[in-house]
């Protein structure tokens, strides 16, 4: 195997799910601009949009898309062109 291929700067990093405010700590090499204090220890903070605690696949909560509402919105905006 090639030497020096993988980074050696792994450190604990806090990831915060912005949709439900859940925070978890894991090791990463990602650069972070913010920090957060958890249990008296300061960690680099990375904000993410979705994680396993908020993703519909893992939670079992699916959001239904209102396609009928989209059609009604289109008709109200541009009018019903089938009527003369």
PDB file with one MODEL, atoms N, CA, C and O in Angstrom:
MODEL        1
ATOM      1  N   UNK A   1       0.830  -1.178   0.000  1.00  0.00           N
ATOM      2  CA  UNK A   1       0.000   0.000   0.000  1.00  0.00           C
ATOM      3  C   UNK A   1       0.877   1.245   0.000  1.00  0.00           C
ATOM      4  O   UNK A   1       2.000   1.231   0.504  1.00  0.00           O
ATOM      5  N   UNK A   2       0.348   2.319  -0.572  1.00  0.00           N
ATOM      6  CA  UNK A   2       1.093   3.566  -0.613  1.00  0.00           C
ATOM      7  C   UNK A   2       1.136   4.220   0.756  1.00  0.00           C
ATOM      8  O   UNK A   2       0.138   4.245   1.476  1.00  0.00           O
ATOM      9  N   UNK A   3       2.285   4.745   1.104  1.00  0.00           N
ATOM     10  CA  UNK A   3       2.453   5.457   2.366  1.00  0.00           C
ATOM     11  C   UNK A   3       2.017   6.909   2.192  1.00  0.00           C
ATOM     12  O   UNK A   3       2.198   7.495   1.125  1.00  0.00           O
ATOM     13  N   UNK A   4       1.439   7.489   3.249  1.00  0.00           N
ATOM     14  CA  UNK A   4       1.048   8.893   3.216  1.00  0.00           C
ATOM     15  C   UNK A   4      -0.203   9.177   2.402  1.00  0.00           C
ATOM     16  O   UNK A   4      -0.460  10.326   2.042  1.00  0.00           O
ATOM     17  N   UNK A   5      -0.983   8.147   2.108  1.00  0.00           N
ATOM     18  CA  UNK A   5      -2.177   8.330   1.285  1.00  0.00           C
ATOM     19  C   UNK A   5      -3.343   8.900   2.100  1.00  0.00           C
ATOM     20  O   UNK A   5      -4.095   9.742   1.609  1.00  0.00           O
ATOM     21  N   UNK A   6      -3.484   8.445   3.325  1.00  0.00           N
ATOM     22  CA  UNK A   6      -4.594   8.887   4.162  1.00  0.00           C
ATOM     23  C   UNK A   6      -4.151  10.015   5.095  1.00  0.00           C
ATOM     24  O   UNK A   6      -3.012  10.023   5.562  1.00  0.00           O
ATOM     25  N   UNK A   7      -5.042  10.958   5.366  1.00  0.00           N
ATOM     26  CA  UNK A   7      -4.661  12.045   6.282  1.00  0.00           C
ATOM     27  C   UNK A   7      -4.479  11.530   7.706  1.00  0.00           C
ATOM     28  O   UNK A   7      -5.124  10.569   8.126  1.00  0.00           O
ATOM     29  N   UNK A   8      -3.600  12.183   8.426  1.00  0.00           N
ATOM     30  CA  UNK A   8      -3.320  11.771   9.796  1.00  0.00           C
ATOM     31  C   UNK A   8      -3.864  12.765  10.808  1.00  0.00           C
ATOM     32  O   UNK A   8      -3.521  12.685  11.988  1.00  0.00           O
ATOM     33  N   UNK A   9      -4.699  13.692  10.381  1.00  0.00           N
ATOM     34  CA  UNK A   9      -5.203  14.745  11.261  1.00  0.00           C
ATOM     35  C   UNK A   9      -6.616  14.452  11.757  1.00  0.00           C
ATOM     36  O   UNK A   9      -7.414  15.374  11.923  1.00  0.00           O
ATOM     37  N   UNK A  10      -6.931  13.196  11.992  1.00  0.00           N
ATOM     38  CA  UNK A  10      -8.253  12.855  12.517  1.00  0.00           C
ATOM     39  C   UNK A  10      -8.375  13.395  13.938  1.00  0.00           C
ATOM     40  O   UNK A  10      -7.459  13.268  14.751  1.00  0.00           O
ATOM     41  N   UNK A  11      -9.532  14.001  14.215  1.00  0.00           N
ATOM     42  CA  UNK A  11      -9.790  14.541  15.538  1.00  0.00           C
ATOM     43  C   UNK A  11     -11.286  14.468  15.798  1.00  0.00           C
ATOM     44  O   UNK A  11     -12.051  14.346  14.842  1.00  0.00           O
ATOM     45  N   UNK A  12     -11.737  14.537  17.035  1.00  0.00           N
ATOM     46  CA  UNK A  12     -13.173  14.546  17.315  1.00  0.00           C
ATOM     47  C   UNK A  12     -13.810  15.837  16.796  1.00  0.00           C
ATOM     48  O   UNK A  12     -13.301  16.931  17.039  1.00  0.00           O
ATOM     49  N   UNK A  13     -14.919  15.697  16.086  1.00  0.00           N
ATOM     50  CA  UNK A  13     -15.650  16.831  15.519  1.00  0.00           C
ATOM     51  C   UNK A  13     -17.123  16.649  15.852  1.00  0.00           C
ATOM     52  O   UNK A  13     -17.645  15.537  15.775  1.00  0.00           O
ATOM     53  N   UNK A  14     -17.800  17.739  16.221  1.00  0.00           N
ATOM     54  CA  UNK A  14     -19.234  17.699  16.510  1.00  0.00           C
ATOM     55  C   UNK A  14     -19.995  18.063  15.245  1.00  0.00           C
ATOM     56  O   UNK A  14     -19.703  19.074  14.606  1.00  0.00           O
ATOM     57  N   UNK A  15     -20.971  17.239  14.886  1.00  0.00           N
ATOM     58  CA  UNK A  15     -21.859  17.492  13.758  1.00  0.00           C
ATOM     59  C   UNK A  15     -23.241  17.798  14.320  1.00  0.00           C
ATOM     60  O   UNK A  15     -23.750  17.056  15.160  1.00  0.00           O
ATOM     61  N   UNK A  16     -23.855  18.898  13.854  1.00  0.00           N
ATOM     62  CA  UNK A  16     -25.163  19.318  14.368  1.00  0.00           C
ATOM     63  C   UNK A  16     -26.173  19.315  13.236  1.00  0.00           C
ATOM     64  O   UNK A  16     -26.010  20.014  12.236  1.00  0.00           O
ATOM     65  N   UNK A  17     -27.229  18.509  13.409  1.00  0.00           N
ATOM     66  CA  UNK A  17     -28.328  18.443  12.446  1.00  0.00           C
ATOM     67  C   UNK A  17     -29.201  19.672  12.669  1.00  0.00           C
ATOM     68  O   UNK A  17     -29.784  19.825  13.743  1.00  0.00           O
ATOM     69  N   UNK A  18     -29.302  20.548  11.673  1.00  0.00           N
ATOM     70  CA  UNK A  18     -30.019  21.800  11.837  1.00  0.00           C
ATOM     71  C   UNK A  18     -31.538  21.635  11.781  1.00  0.00           C
ATOM     72  O   UNK A  18     -32.262  22.543  12.190  1.00  0.00           O
ATOM     73  N   UNK A  19     -32.032  20.515  11.291  1.00  0.00           N
ATOM     74  CA  UNK A  19     -33.485  20.331  11.210  1.00  0.00           C
ATOM     75  C   UNK A  19     -34.097  19.909  12.538  1.00  0.00           C
ATOM     76  O   UNK A  19     -35.268  20.194  12.792  1.00  0.00           O
ATOM     77  N   UNK A  20     -33.320  19.226  13.400  1.00  0.00           N
ATOM     78  CA  UNK A  20     -33.877  18.826  14.697  1.00  0.00           C
ATOM     79  C   UNK A  20     -32.923  19.089  15.865  1.00  0.00           C
ATOM     80  O   UNK A  20     -33.163  18.622  16.978  1.00  0.00           O
ATOM     81  N   UNK A  21     -31.846  19.834  15.615  1.00  0.00           N
ATOM     82  CA  UNK A  21     -30.899  20.252  16.654  1.00  0.00           C
ATOM     83  C   UNK A  21     -30.166  19.089  17.336  1.00  0.00           C
ATOM     84  O   UNK A  21     -29.649  19.261  18.440  1.00  0.00           O
ATOM     85  N   UNK A  22     -30.110  17.924  16.709  1.00  0.00           N
ATOM     86  CA  UNK A  22     -29.396  16.781  17.269  1.00  0.00           C
ATOM     87  C   UNK A  22     -27.898  16.948  16.994  1.00  0.00           C
ATOM     88  O   UNK A  22     -27.511  17.339  15.893  1.00  0.00           O
ATOM     89  N   UNK A  23     -27.065  16.657  17.976  1.00  0.00           N
ATOM     90  CA  UNK A  23     -25.616  16.792  17.840  1.00  0.00           C
ATOM     91  C   UNK A  23     -24.947  15.464  18.157  1.00  0.00           C
ATOM     92  O   UNK A  23     -25.295  14.804  19.135  1.00  0.00           O
ATOM     93  N   UNK A  24     -23.989  15.077  17.329  1.00  0.00           N
ATOM     94  CA  UNK A  24     -23.214  13.871  17.601  1.00  0.00           C
ATOM     95  C   UNK A  24     -21.745  14.146  17.315  1.00  0.00           C
ATOM     96  O   UNK A  24     -21.405  15.026  16.524  1.00  0.00           O
ATOM     97  N   UNK A  25     -20.886  13.386  17.968  1.00  0.00           N
ATOM     98  CA  UNK A  25     -19.443  13.580  17.855  1.00  0.00           C
ATOM     99  C   UNK A  25     -18.839  12.352  17.198  1.00  0.00           C
ATOM    100  O   UNK A  25     -19.140  11.217  17.568  1.00  0.00           O
ATOM    101  N   UNK A  26     -17.987  12.598  16.220  1.00  0.00           N
ATOM    102  CA  UNK A  26     -17.272  11.524  15.543  1.00  0.00           C
ATOM    103  C   UNK A  26     -15.910  12.054  15.117  1.00  0.00           C
ATOM    104  O   UNK A  26     -15.652  13.256  15.192  1.00  0.00           O
ATOM    105  N   UNK A  27     -15.054  11.169  14.677  1.00  0.00           N
ATOM    106  CA  UNK A  27     -13.732  11.597  14.242  1.00  0.00           C
ATOM    107  C   UNK A  27     -13.781  11.965  12.768  1.00  0.00           C
ATOM    108  O   UNK A  27     -14.396  11.270  11.960  1.00  0.00           O
ATOM    109  N   UNK A  28     -13.111  13.087  12.425  1.00  0.00           N
ATOM    110  CA  UNK A  28     -13.140  13.570  11.052  1.00  0.00           C
ATOM    111  C   UNK A  28     -11.922  14.444  10.786  1.00  0.00           C
ATOM    112  O   UNK A  28     -11.231  14.861  11.715  1.00  0.00           O
ATOM    113  N   UNK A  29     -11.665  14.719   9.510  1.00  0.00           N
ATOM    114  CA  UNK A  29     -10.602  15.635   9.108  1.00  0.00           C
ATOM    115  C   UNK A  29     -11.164  16.920   8.524  1.00  0.00           C
ATOM    116  O   UNK A  29     -10.402  17.751   8.031  1.00  0.00           O
ATOM    117  N   UNK A  30     -12.468  17.104   8.566  1.00  0.00           N
ATOM    118  CA  UNK A  30     -13.113  18.257   7.958  1.00  0.00           C
ATOM    119  C   UNK A  30     -12.705  19.549   8.664  1.00  0.00           C
ATOM    120  O   UNK A  30     -12.528  19.570   9.882  1.00  0.00           O
ATOM    121  N   UNK A  31     -12.557  20.623   7.890  1.00  0.00           N
ATOM    122  CA  UNK A  31     -12.239  21.926   8.464  1.00  0.00           C
ATOM    123  C   UNK A  31     -13.528  22.577   8.939  1.00  0.00           C
ATOM    124  O   UNK A  31     -14.521  22.585   8.210  1.00  0.00           O
ATOM    125  N   UNK A  32     -13.527  23.118  10.140  1.00  0.00           N
ATOM    126  CA  UNK A  32     -14.713  23.747  10.714  1.00  0.00           C
ATOM    127  C   UNK A  32     -14.391  25.175  11.109  1.00  0.00           C
ATOM    128  O   UNK A  32     -13.310  25.465  11.622  1.00  0.00           O
ATOM    129  N   UNK A  33     -15.354  26.072  10.860  1.00  0.00           N
ATOM    130  CA  UNK A  33     -15.167  27.481  11.196  1.00  0.00           C
ATOM    131  C   UNK A  33     -15.730  27.823  12.569  1.00  0.00           C
ATOM    132  O   UNK A  33     -15.344  28.830  13.164  1.00  0.00           O
ATOM    133  N   UNK A  34     -16.630  27.002  13.071  1.00  0.00           N
ATOM    134  CA  UNK A  34     -17.269  27.266  14.350  1.00  0.00           C
ATOM    135  C   UNK A  34     -16.862  26.194  15.352  1.00  0.00           C
ATOM    136  O   UNK A  34     -16.287  25.169  14.988  1.00  0.00           O
ATOM    137  N   UNK A  35     -17.170  26.449  16.617  1.00  0.00           N
ATOM    138  CA  UNK A  35     -16.901  25.457  17.657  1.00  0.00           C
ATOM    139  C   UNK A  35     -18.073  25.423  18.622  1.00  0.00           C
ATOM    140  O   UNK A  35     -18.878  26.352  18.680  1.00  0.00           O
ATOM    141  N   UNK A  36     -18.154  24.333  19.380  1.00  0.00           N
ATOM    142  CA  UNK A  36     -19.236  24.146  20.340  1.00  0.00           C
ATOM    143  C   UNK A  36     -18.649  23.456  21.563  1.00  0.00           C
ATOM    144  O   UNK A  36     -17.716  22.660  21.455  1.00  0.00           O
ATOM    145  N   UNK A  37     -19.205  23.770  22.724  1.00  0.00           N
ATOM    146  CA  UNK A  37     -18.744  23.138  23.957  1.00  0.00           C
ATOM    147  C   UNK A  37     -19.772  22.099  24.394  1.00  0.00           C
ATOM    148  O   UNK A  37     -20.946  22.413  24.589  1.00  0.00           O
ATOM    149  N   UNK A  38     -19.317  20.867  24.542  1.00  0.00           N
ATOM    150  CA  UNK A  38     -20.180  19.758  24.965  1.00  0.00           C
ATOM    151  C   UNK A  38     -19.476  19.063  26.127  1.00  0.00           C
ATOM    152  O   UNK A  38     -18.369  18.547  25.975  1.00  0.00           O
ATOM    153  N   UNK A  39     -20.117  19.056  27.263  1.00  0.00           N
ATOM    154  CA  UNK A  39     -19.555  18.389  28.433  1.00  0.00           C
ATOM    155  C   UNK A  39     -18.243  18.982  28.899  1.00  0.00           C
ATOM    156  O   UNK A  39     -17.390  18.265  29.423  1.00  0.00           O
ATOM    157  N   UNK A  40     -18.067  20.283  28.718  1.00  0.00           N
ATOM    158  CA  UNK A  40     -16.852  20.937  29.150  1.00  0.00           C
ATOM    159  C   UNK A  40     -15.697  20.839  28.173  1.00  0.00           C
ATOM    160  O   UNK A  40     -14.609  21.341  28.454  1.00  0.00           O
ATOM    161  N   UNK A  41     -15.910  20.204  27.034  1.00  0.00           N
ATOM    162  CA  UNK A  41     -14.871  20.049  26.018  1.00  0.00           C
ATOM    163  C   UNK A  41     -15.310  20.814  24.772  1.00  0.00           C
ATOM    164  O   UNK A  41     -16.465  20.709  24.357  1.00  0.00           O
ATOM    165  N   UNK A  42     -14.405  21.581  24.173  1.00  0.00           N
ATOM    166  CA  UNK A  42     -14.706  22.347  22.969  1.00  0.00           C
ATOM    167  C   UNK A  42     -14.344  21.525  21.740  1.00  0.00           C
ATOM    168  O   UNK A  42     -13.224  21.030  21.615  1.00  0.00           O
ATOM    169  N   UNK A  43     -15.314  21.386  20.830  1.00  0.00           N
ATOM    170  CA  UNK A  43     -15.139  20.638  19.587  1.00  0.00           C
ATOM    171  C   UNK A  43     -15.360  21.553  18.395  1.00  0.00           C
ATOM    172  O   UNK A  43     -16.133  22.505  18.498  1.00  0.00           O
ATOM    173  N   UNK A  44     -14.699  21.295  17.254  1.00  0.00           N
ATOM    174  CA  UNK A  44     -15.051  21.990  16.027  1.00  0.00           C
ATOM    175  C   UNK A  44     -16.484  21.603  15.647  1.00  0.00           C
ATOM    176  O   UNK A  44     -16.876  20.448  15.815  1.00  0.00           O
ATOM    177  N   UNK A  45     -17.265  22.554  15.140  1.00  0.00           N
ATOM    178  CA  UNK A  45     -18.676  22.310  14.824  1.00  0.00           C
ATOM    179  C   UNK A  45     -18.910  22.376  13.331  1.00  0.00           C
ATOM    180  O   UNK A  45     -18.496  23.328  12.670  1.00  0.00           O
ATOM    181  N   UNK A  46     -19.584  21.349  12.795  1.00  0.00           N
ATOM    182  CA  UNK A  46     -20.001  21.309  11.403  1.00  0.00           C
ATOM    183  C   UNK A  46     -21.520  21.187  11.392  1.00  0.00           C
ATOM    184  O   UNK A  46     -22.077  20.253  11.968  1.00  0.00           O
ATOM    185  N   UNK A  47     -22.190  22.134  10.734  1.00  0.00           N
ATOM    186  CA  UNK A  47     -23.649  22.114  10.656  1.00  0.00           C
ATOM    187  C   UNK A  47     -24.064  21.376   9.388  1.00  0.00           C
ATOM    188  O   UNK A  47     -23.560  21.645   8.298  1.00  0.00           O
ATOM    189  N   UNK A  48     -25.004  20.430   9.557  1.00  0.00           N
ATOM    190  CA  UNK A  48     -25.481  19.649   8.420  1.00  0.00           C
ATOM    191  C   UNK A  48     -26.992  19.799   8.321  1.00  0.00           C
ATOM    192  O   UNK A  48     -27.658  20.084   9.316  1.00  0.00           O
ATOM    193  N   UNK A  49     -27.531  19.608   7.129  1.00  0.00           N
ATOM    194  CA  UNK A  49     -28.960  19.779   6.885  1.00  0.00           C
ATOM    195  C   UNK A  49     -29.784  18.575   7.327  1.00  0.00           C
ATOM    196  O   UNK A  49     -30.901  18.732   7.820  1.00  0.00           O
ATOM    197  N   UNK A  50     -29.239  17.384   7.155  1.00  0.00           N
ATOM    198  CA  UNK A  50     -30.011  16.176   7.447  1.00  0.00           C
ATOM    199  C   UNK A  50     -29.069  15.086   7.941  1.00  0.00           C
ATOM    200  O   UNK A  50     -27.929  14.983   7.486  1.00  0.00           O
ATOM    201  N   UNK A  51     -29.550  14.279   8.869  1.00  0.00           N
ATOM    202  CA  UNK A  51     -28.767  13.162   9.390  1.00  0.00           C
ATOM    203  C   UNK A  51     -29.702  11.969   9.574  1.00  0.00           C
ATOM    204  O   UNK A  51     -30.865  12.013   9.171  1.00  0.00           O
ATOM    205  N   UNK A  52     -29.191  10.921  10.176  1.00  0.00           N
ATOM    206  CA  UNK A  52     -30.025   9.732  10.375  1.00  0.00           C
ATOM    207  C   UNK A  52     -31.163   9.995  11.357  1.00  0.00           C
ATOM    208  O   UNK A  52     -32.143   9.250  11.359  1.00  0.00           O
ATOM    209  N   UNK A  53     -31.065  11.032  12.195  1.00  0.00           N
ATOM    210  CA  UNK A  53     -32.140  11.326  13.140  1.00  0.00           C
ATOM    211  C   UNK A  53     -33.258  12.144  12.531  1.00  0.00           C
ATOM    212  O   UNK A  53     -34.307  12.300  13.157  1.00  0.00           O
ATOM    213  N   UNK A  54     -33.071  12.678  11.323  1.00  0.00           N
ATOM    214  CA  UNK A  54     -34.121  13.467  10.690  1.00  0.00           C
ATOM    215  C   UNK A  54     -34.487  12.978   9.286  1.00  0.00           C
ATOM    216  O   UNK A  54     -35.451  13.472   8.701  1.00  0.00           O
ATOM    217  N   UNK A  55     -33.747  12.032   8.740  1.00  0.00           N
ATOM    218  CA  UNK A  55     -34.028  11.537   7.385  1.00  0.00           C
ATOM    219  C   UNK A  55     -35.265  10.638   7.399  1.00  0.00           C
ATOM    220  O   UNK A  55     -35.394   9.778   8.270  1.00  0.00           O
ATOM    221  N   UNK A  56     -36.181  10.831   6.434  1.00  0.00           N
ATOM    222  CA  UNK A  56     -37.413  10.038   6.420  1.00  0.00           C
ATOM    223  C   UNK A  56     -37.184   8.531   6.344  1.00  0.00           C
ATOM    224  O   UNK A  56     -37.995   7.769   6.872  1.00  0.00           O
ATOM    225  N   UNK A  57     -36.123   8.084   5.714  1.00  0.00           N
ATOM    226  CA  UNK A  57     -35.861   6.653   5.612  1.00  0.00           C
ATOM    227  C   UNK A  57     -35.631   6.040   6.984  1.00  0.00           C
ATOM    228  O   UNK A  57     -36.111   4.941   7.262  1.00  0.00           O
ATOM    229  N   UNK A  58     -34.900   6.742   7.843  1.00  0.00           N
ATOM    230  CA  UNK A  58     -34.570   6.223   9.166  1.00  0.00           C
ATOM    231  C   UNK A  58     -35.663   6.479  10.193  1.00  0.00           C
ATOM    232  O   UNK A  58     -35.829   5.692  11.125  1.00  0.00           O
ATOM    233  N   UNK A  59     -36.416   7.573  10.036  1.00  0.00           N
ATOM    234  CA  UNK A  59     -37.450   7.915  11.016  1.00  0.00           C
ATOM    235  C   UNK A  59     -38.791   7.283  10.692  1.00  0.00           C
ATOM    236  O   UNK A  59     -39.623   7.121  11.585  1.00  0.00           O
ATOM    237  N   UNK A  60     -39.023   6.918   9.429  1.00  0.00           N
ATOM    238  CA  UNK A  60     -40.301   6.343   9.031  1.00  0.00           C
ATOM    239  C   UNK A  60     -41.373   7.384   8.786  1.00  0.00           C
ATOM    240  O   UNK A  60     -42.522   7.029   8.523  1.00  0.00           O
ATOM    241  N   UNK A  61     -41.032   8.647   8.865  1.00  0.00           N
ATOM    242  CA  UNK A  61     -41.981   9.734   8.627  1.00  0.00           C
ATOM    243  C   UNK A  61     -41.742  10.281   7.230  1.00  0.00           C
ATOM    244  O   UNK A  61     -40.699  10.873   6.950  1.00  0.00           O
ATOM    245  N   UNK A  62     -42.713  10.079   6.366  1.00  0.00           N
ATOM    246  CA  UNK A  62     -42.592  10.546   4.997  1.00  0.00           C
ATOM    247  C   UNK A  62     -43.439  11.791   4.812  1.00  0.00           C
ATOM    248  O   UNK A  62     -44.539  11.890   5.354  1.00  0.00           O
ATOM    249  N   UNK A  63     -42.923  12.737   4.046  1.00  0.00           N
ATOM    250  CA  UNK A  63     -43.679  13.937   3.724  1.00  0.00           C
ATOM    251  C   UNK A  63     -44.359  13.707   2.381  1.00  0.00           C
ATOM    252  O   UNK A  63     -43.717  13.308   1.409  1.00  0.00           O
ATOM    253  N   UNK A  64     -45.654  13.959   2.336  1.00  0.00           N
ATOM    254  CA  UNK A  64     -46.387  13.804   1.096  1.00  0.00           C
ATOM    255  C   UNK A  64     -46.324  15.093   0.291  1.00  0.00           C
ATOM    256  O   UNK A  64     -46.464  16.187   0.837  1.00  0.00           O
ATOM    257  N   UNK A  65     -46.114  14.953  -0.998  1.00  0.00           N
ATOM    258  CA  UNK A  65     -46.066  16.106  -1.876  1.00  0.00           C
ATOM    259  C   UNK A  65     -47.476  16.367  -2.388  1.00  0.00           C
ATOM    260  O   UNK A  65     -48.137  15.454  -2.883  1.00  0.00           O
ATOM    261  N   UNK A  66     -47.933  17.586  -2.274  1.00  0.00           N
ATOM    262  CA  UNK A  66     -49.279  17.960  -2.668  1.00  0.00           C
ATOM    263  C   UNK A  66     -49.283  18.339  -4.144  1.00  0.00           C
ATOM    264  O   UNK A  66     -49.165  19.517  -4.484  1.00  0.00           O
ATOM    265  N   UNK A  67     -49.419  17.339  -5.030  1.00  0.00           N
ATOM    266  CA  UNK A  67     -49.411  17.626  -6.456  1.00  0.00           C
ATOM    267  C   UNK A  67     -50.690  18.320  -6.887  1.00  0.00           C
ATOM    268  O   UNK A  67     -50.667  19.139  -7.806  1.00  0.00           O
ATOM    269  N   UNK A  68     -51.807  18.006  -6.239  1.00  0.00           N
ATOM    270  CA  UNK A  68     -53.066  18.673  -6.593  1.00  0.00           C
ATOM    271  C   UNK A  68     -52.972  20.160  -6.270  1.00  0.00           C
ATOM    272  O   UNK A  68     -53.497  20.986  -7.016  1.00  0.00           O
ATOM    273  N   UNK A  69     -52.328  20.501  -5.197  1.00  0.00           N
ATOM    274  CA  UNK A  69     -52.143  21.901  -4.844  1.00  0.00           C
ATOM    275  C   UNK A  69     -51.294  22.628  -5.859  1.00  0.00           C
ATOM    276  O   UNK A  69     -51.516  23.809  -6.125  1.00  0.00           O
ATOM    277  N   UNK A  70     -50.324  21.940  -6.430  1.00  0.00           N
ATOM    278  CA  UNK A  70     -49.481  22.549  -7.454  1.00  0.00           C
ATOM    279  C   UNK A  70     -50.285  22.823  -8.719  1.00  0.00           C
ATOM    280  O   UNK A  70     -50.115  23.864  -9.355  1.00  0.00           O
ATOM    281  N   UNK A  71     -51.149  21.901  -9.078  1.00  0.00           N
ATOM    282  CA  UNK A  71     -51.984  22.085 -10.267  1.00  0.00           C
ATOM    283  C   UNK A  71     -52.937  23.247 -10.052  1.00  0.00           C
ATOM    284  O   UNK A  71     -53.119  24.072 -10.947  1.00  0.00           O
ATOM    285  N   UNK A  72     -53.546  23.321  -8.875  1.00  0.00           N
ATOM    286  CA  UNK A  72     -54.458  24.425  -8.573  1.00  0.00           C
ATOM    287  C   UNK A  72     -53.721  25.756  -8.583  1.00  0.00           C
ATOM    288  O   UNK A  72     -54.263  26.757  -9.053  1.00  0.00           O
ATOM    289  N   UNK A  73     -52.514  25.781  -8.080  1.00  0.00           N
ATOM    290  CA  UNK A  73     -51.728  27.006  -8.069  1.00  0.00           C
ATOM    291  C   UNK A  73     -51.398  27.433  -9.499  1.00  0.00           C
ATOM    292  O   UNK A  73     -51.445  28.619  -9.824  1.00  0.00           O
ATOM    293  N   UNK A  74     -51.068  26.467 -10.348  1.00  0.00           N
ATOM    294  CA  UNK A  74     -50.775  26.767 -11.750  1.00  0.00           C
ATOM    295  C   UNK A  74     -52.010  27.321 -12.449  1.00  0.00           C
ATOM    296  O   UNK A  74     -51.923  28.299 -13.191  1.00  0.00           O
ATOM    297  N   UNK A  75     -53.168  26.690 -12.209  1.00  0.00           N
ATOM    298  CA  UNK A  75     -54.399  27.149 -12.846  1.00  0.00           C
ATOM    299  C   UNK A  75     -54.804  28.531 -12.360  1.00  0.00           C
ATOM    300  O   UNK A  75     -55.296  29.346 -13.140  1.00  0.00           O
ATOM    301  N   UNK A  76     -54.600  28.798 -11.080  1.00  0.00           N
ATOM    302  CA  UNK A  76     -54.959  30.125 -10.570  1.00  0.00           C
ATOM    303  C   UNK A  76     -54.016  31.198 -11.104  1.00  0.00           C
ATOM    304  O   UNK A  76     -54.419  32.345 -11.296  1.00  0.00           O
ATOM    305  N   UNK A  77     -52.779  30.829 -11.340  1.00  0.00           N
ATOM    306  CA  UNK A  77     -51.813  31.800 -11.847  1.00  0.00           C
ATOM    307  C   UNK A  77     -52.004  32.077 -13.333  1.00  0.00           C
ATOM    308  O   UNK A  77     -51.978  33.235 -13.750  1.00  0.00           O
ATOM    309  N   UNK A  78     -52.196  31.041 -14.132  1.00  0.00           N
ATOM    310  CA  UNK A  78     -52.267  31.198 -15.574  1.00  0.00           C
ATOM    311  C   UNK A  78     -53.670  31.018 -16.129  1.00  0.00           C
ATOM    312  O   UNK A  78     -53.870  31.164 -17.335  1.00  0.00           O
ATOM    313  N   UNK A  79     -54.630  30.710 -15.301  1.00  0.00           N
ATOM    314  CA  UNK A  79     -55.997  30.540 -15.751  1.00  0.00           C
ATOM    315  C   UNK A  79     -56.229  29.171 -16.357  1.00  0.00           C
ATOM    316  O   UNK A  79     -55.288  28.473 -16.733  1.00  0.00           O
ATOM    317  N   UNK A  80     -57.480  28.803 -16.447  1.00  0.00           N
ATOM    318  CA  UNK A  80     -57.839  27.513 -17.038  1.00  0.00           C
ATOM    319  C   UNK A  80     -57.993  27.729 -18.543  1.00  0.00           C
ATOM    320  O   UNK A  80     -58.973  28.335 -18.977  1.00  0.00           O
ATOM    321  N   UNK A  81     -57.069  27.259 -19.323  1.00  0.00           N
ATOM    322  CA  UNK A  81     -57.064  27.500 -20.772  1.00  0.00           C
ATOM    323  C   UNK A  81     -58.022  26.582 -21.524  1.00  0.00           C
ATOM    324  O   UNK A  81     -58.209  26.755 -22.728  1.00  0.00           O
ATOM    325  N   UNK A  82     -58.634  25.611 -20.849  1.00  0.00           N
ATOM    326  CA  UNK A  82     -59.579  24.730 -21.535  1.00  0.00           C
ATOM    327  C   UNK A  82     -60.927  25.423 -21.709  1.00  0.00           C
ATOM    328  O   UNK A  82     -61.689  25.073 -22.610  1.00  0.00           O
ATOM    329  N   UNK A  83     -61.227  26.397 -20.862  1.00  0.00           N
ATOM    330  CA  UNK A  83     -62.479  27.143 -20.985  1.00  0.00           C
ATOM    331  C   UNK A  83     -62.312  28.256 -22.006  1.00  0.00           C
ATOM    332  O   UNK A  83     -61.280  28.926 -22.033  1.00  0.00           O
ATOM    333  N   UNK A  84     -63.311  28.456 -22.839  1.00  0.00           N
ATOM    334  CA  UNK A  84     -63.272  29.517 -23.870  1.00  0.00           C
ATOM    335  C   UNK A  84     -64.282  30.579 -23.567  1.00  0.00           C
ATOM    336  O   UNK A  84     -64.400  31.550 -24.315  1.00  0.00           O
TER     337      UNK A  84
ENDMDL
END
